Amino acid sequence: WEIAVGGAGLVPCATWGASPPHPHAAFGGVVVLCFDAAAAPAPVIAGAGSNSTDEAISLAQHAEKAGADALLVVAPYYNKPNQAGLYAHFKAVNDAVGLPIFLYNIPGRSIVDISVETMARLSELPRIVGVKDATGDLARVSLQRRACGTDFIQLSGEDATALGFNAHGGVGCISVTANIAPGPCAAFQKATLAGDFETALAWQDALAPLHAALFSDTSPAPVKYAAEKLGLCGSEVRLPVTAPSGASKAAVDAALRSAGLVD
């Protein structure tokens, strides 16, 4: 469904796929399901991050065997490694697989920030091709572009600032809202990449309430609730995440109506 209505690819087993509480035994099966459903040429970028380097390598190798096209590897959370530790972690994954790797920089969840200097060093490794940037700092896009080169693929990890992100040199978004509205999100992205920021701004205005509502409670509960409202899947989530609050549900309901996704 995502691909049919305009999505460019799938990213299973990442934050909004509830990867931290997901049973590792089921990881490869999820990747295979997405790989089979997407069908070439739509890429599948498998989330394969962990705060254990050995575990991140194991997940990455499992994803490679399952048929993933690329990997999304988050900065190790909780351990708070320094920049040398971050470099060593990602280099170890780079050395263990043959797939392209996207770094996932999300200091708000991992508590550590991959610095521009460390990202530049990592971009010199053969399999590290880009970043999912969820820092929310638009200045970083230009700094990373200068440090890592124009071929380094910068994808936003934050829907609300994706307009500015692409204007600074980004080339797409690993989107939360595209779980619910892939068609409008794809149209928005195409407009920004074509330099049609008037059209992109109109899409941004239409989707802004949905961007906000899907963060009105702990991930991925609001997006699963929205998906259930659209008849896509159930709203079940794995502990320690619980169902969204009544206020969150009301915000999602209103945002779905505002975006024209429900009556």
C-alpha positions as CSV (number, residue, x, y, z in Angstrom):
1,W,0.0,0.0,0.0
2,E,2.8,2.4,0.9
3,I,4.6,1.9,-2.4
4,A,1.4,1.9,-4.5
5,V,0.3,5.3,-3.3
6,G,3.7,6.9,-3.8
7,G,6.1,5.9,-1.0
8,A,9.7,5.5,-2.2
9,G,10.6,2.6,0.1
10,L,10.1,0.9,3.5
11,V,12.1,1.1,6.8
12,P,11.1,-1.9,9.0
13,C,12.4,-2.4,12.5
14,A,13.2,1.2,13.3
15,T,11.7,3.5,16.0
16,W,8.2,3.5,14.7
17,G,8.5,-0.2,14.0
18,A,8.9,-0.6,17.8
19,S,12.4,-2.1,17.3
20,P,13.7,-1.9,21.0
21,P,10.9,-4.2,22.4
22,H,10.6,-6.3,19.3
23,P,11.7,-10.0,19.7
24,H,15.0,-10.5,17.9
25,A,13.8,-13.9,16.8
26,A,11.2,-12.2,14.6
27,F,13.5,-9.5,13.2
28,G,14.4,-11.3,10.0
29,G,10.8,-12.4,9.3
30,V,9.7,-8.7,9.4
31,V,12.4,-7.7,7.0
32,V,11.5,-10.6,4.6
33,L,7.8,-9.6,4.7
34,C,8.6,-6.0,3.8
35,F,11.1,-7.1,1.2
36,D,8.5,-9.3,-0.5
37,A,5.7,-6.7,-0.2
38,A,7.8,-3.8,-1.5
39,A,9.1,-5.6,-4.6
40,A,11.9,-4.1,-6.7
41,P,12.8,-1.3,-7.3
42,A,11.4,0.0,-4.0
43,P,14.2,-0.3,-1.4
44,V,14.0,-1.8,2.0
45,I,16.2,-0.1,4.6
46,A,16.2,-2.3,7.7
47,G,16.7,-0.8,11.2
48,A,19.6,-2.7,12.7
49,G,20.7,-0.6,15.6
50,S,21.5,-1.5,19.2
51,N,23.5,-0.1,22.2
52,S,25.6,-3.3,22.0
53,T,28.0,-3.3,19.0
54,D,27.9,-7.1,18.8
55,E,24.2,-7.1,18.7
56,A,24.1,-4.4,16.1
57,I,26.4,-6.4,13.9
58,S,24.3,-9.5,14.4
59,L,21.1,-7.7,13.4
60,A,22.8,-6.1,10.4
61,Q,24.1,-9.5,9.2
62,H,20.6,-11.0,9.7
63,A,19.0,-8.1,7.7
64,E,21.5,-8.6,4.9
65,K,20.7,-12.4,4.7
66,A,17.0,-11.5,4.8
67,G,17.3,-9.4,1.6
68,A,17.5,-5.8,2.9
69,D,18.9,-3.3,0.5
70,A,20.4,-1.1,3.1
71,L,20.7,-0.6,6.9
72,L,19.7,2.1,9.3
73,V,22.0,2.0,12.4
74,V,21.1,4.2,15.3
75,A,23.7,5.8,17.6
76,P,24.1,3.5,20.7
77,Y,21.7,4.7,23.3
78,Y,22.0,4.7,27.2
79,N,25.7,3.9,27.1
80,K,26.6,7.5,26.2
81,P,29.8,6.7,24.2
82,N,32.2,9.5,23.3
83,Q,33.0,10.4,19.7
84,A,35.7,7.8,19.5
85,G,33.3,5.1,20.7
86,L,30.7,6.2,18.2
87,Y,33.2,6.0,15.4
88,A,34.4,2.5,16.5
89,H,30.8,1.3,16.8
90,F,29.8,2.3,13.3
91,K,33.1,1.2,11.8
92,A,32.6,-2.3,13.3
93,V,29.2,-2.6,11.6
94,N,30.6,-1.2,8.4
95,D,33.4,-3.8,8.4
96,A,30.9,-6.7,9.1
97,V,28.4,-6.3,6.3
98,G,28.3,-5.6,2.6
99,L,25.2,-3.3,2.5
100,P,25.0,0.5,2.4
101,I,24.6,2.0,5.9
102,F,22.7,5.1,7.0
103,L,23.7,6.5,10.3
104,Y,20.7,7.4,12.5
105,N,21.5,10.5,14.6
106,I,18.7,11.1,17.2
107,P,20.2,12.7,20.3
108,G,16.7,13.1,21.9
109,R,16.4,9.4,22.2
110,S,20.0,8.1,22.3
111,I,21.4,11.0,24.5
112,V,24.5,11.1,22.2
113,D,25.1,13.2,19.2
114,I,27.2,12.1,16.2
115,S,29.3,15.3,15.7
116,V,29.8,16.7,12.3
117,E,33.5,15.9,12.5
118,T,32.8,12.2,13.4
119,M,30.2,12.0,10.6
120,A,32.8,13.3,8.2
121,R,35.2,10.5,9.3
122,L,32.5,7.9,9.0
123,S,31.5,9.1,5.5
124,E,34.9,8.1,4.3
125,L,34.2,4.4,5.1
126,P,33.1,2.4,2.1
127,R,29.5,1.4,3.2
128,I,28.4,4.5,5.2
129,V,26.5,6.4,2.6
130,G,24.2,8.8,4.5
131,V,22.4,9.8,7.6
132,K,18.9,10.0,9.0
133,D,19.1,13.3,10.8
134,A,16.6,13.7,13.7
135,T,18.6,16.4,15.5
136,G,16.0,19.1,14.5
137,D,18.9,21.4,13.9
138,L,18.6,22.6,10.3
139,A,22.1,24.2,10.4
140,R,23.6,20.7,10.6
141,V,22.4,19.9,7.1
142,S,24.7,22.6,5.6
143,L,27.6,21.7,7.9
144,Q,27.3,18.0,7.1
145,R,27.0,18.8,3.4
146,R,30.3,20.7,3.5
147,A,32.0,18.1,5.7
148,C,30.8,14.9,4.1
149,G,30.4,16.0,0.5
150,T,27.3,16.4,-1.7
151,D,27.1,12.7,-2.5
152,F,26.5,11.9,1.2
153,I,22.7,11.2,1.4
154,Q,21.0,13.4,4.0
155,L,17.5,12.2,5.0
156,S,15.4,14.0,7.5
157,G,14.0,12.1,10.5
158,E,11.6,14.8,11.5
159,D,8.5,15.6,9.4
160,A,7.8,19.0,10.8
161,T,11.1,20.5,9.6
162,A,11.5,18.4,6.4
163,L,10.7,21.5,4.3
164,G,13.7,23.4,5.6
165,F,15.8,20.3,5.7
166,N,15.5,19.8,1.9
167,A,16.0,23.5,1.3
168,H,19.4,23.2,3.1
169,G,20.4,20.2,0.9
170,G,18.6,17.2,2.2
171,V,17.1,14.8,-0.3
172,G,14.2,13.1,1.5
173,C,12.7,12.0,4.8
174,I,12.3,8.7,6.7
175,S,8.9,9.8,7.7
176,V,6.6,9.1,10.6
177,T,3.6,10.7,8.9
178,A,4.2,8.6,5.8
179,N,3.0,5.6,7.8
180,I,-0.4,7.2,7.7
181,A,-0.4,9.5,4.6
182,P,2.3,8.2,2.2
183,G,0.7,9.8,-0.8
184,P,0.6,13.4,0.5
185,C,4.1,13.0,2.0
186,A,5.5,11.8,-1.3
187,A,3.9,14.7,-3.1
188,F,5.4,17.1,-0.6
189,Q,8.9,15.5,-1.1
190,K,8.6,15.6,-4.9
191,A,7.7,19.3,-4.7
192,T,10.7,20.2,-2.5
193,L,13.1,18.2,-4.7
194,A,11.7,20.0,-7.8
195,G,12.3,23.4,-6.1
196,D,8.5,24.0,-6.1
197,F,8.4,25.4,-2.5
198,E,5.0,27.0,-3.0
199,T,3.4,23.6,-3.6
200,A,5.5,22.1,-0.8
201,L,4.4,24.8,1.6
202,A,0.8,24.0,0.9
203,W,1.4,20.4,1.6
204,Q,3.3,21.3,4.8
205,D,0.3,23.4,6.0
206,A,-2.1,20.5,5.3
207,L,0.1,17.9,7.1
208,A,1.3,20.0,10.0
209,P,-1.5,19.0,12.4
210,L,-0.9,15.3,11.7
211,H,2.9,15.7,12.2
212,A,2.2,17.1,15.7
213,A,-0.6,14.7,16.6
214,L,1.6,11.6,15.9
215,F,4.0,12.8,18.6
216,S,1.2,13.6,21.1
217,D,2.1,10.4,23.1
218,T,4.9,7.8,23.2
219,S,6.0,6.3,19.9
220,P,4.6,4.4,18.2
221,A,1.2,4.4,20.0
222,P,-0.4,7.4,18.2
223,V,0.6,6.2,14.7
224,K,-0.7,2.7,15.5
225,Y,-3.9,4.2,16.6
226,A,-4.1,6.3,13.4
227,A,-3.4,3.2,11.3
228,E,-6.2,1.3,13.0
229,K,-8.6,4.3,12.3
230,L,-7.7,3.9,8.6
231,G,-8.2,0.2,8.7
232,L,-4.5,-0.6,8.0
233,C,-3.7,-2.7,11.1
234,G,-4.5,-3.0,14.7
235,S,-3.3,-0.5,17.4
236,E,-1.6,-3.0,19.7
237,V,1.8,-1.9,21.0
238,R,4.5,-3.7,23.0
239,L,5.3,-2.9,26.6
240,P,6.7,-0.6,28.0
241,V,4.7,1.5,25.4
242,T,1.0,1.6,26.2
243,A,-2.0,2.8,24.3
244,P,-2.2,6.6,23.7
245,S,-4.1,8.8,26.1
246,G,-7.6,10.1,25.4
247,A,-6.2,13.5,24.6
248,S,-3.7,12.0,22.2
249,K,-6.5,10.0,20.4
250,A,-8.6,13.1,20.1
251,A,-5.6,15.0,18.6
252,V,-5.0,12.2,16.1
253,D,-8.8,12.1,15.2
254,A,-8.8,15.8,14.5
255,A,-5.6,15.7,12.5
256,L,-6.9,12.8,10.3
257,R,-10.0,14.9,9.6
258,S,-8.0,18.0,8.9
259,A,-5.8,16.1,6.4
260,G,-8.8,14.7,4.7
261,L,-7.9,11.1,5.5
262,V,-11.2,10.4,7.3
263,D,-14.6,12.0,7.2
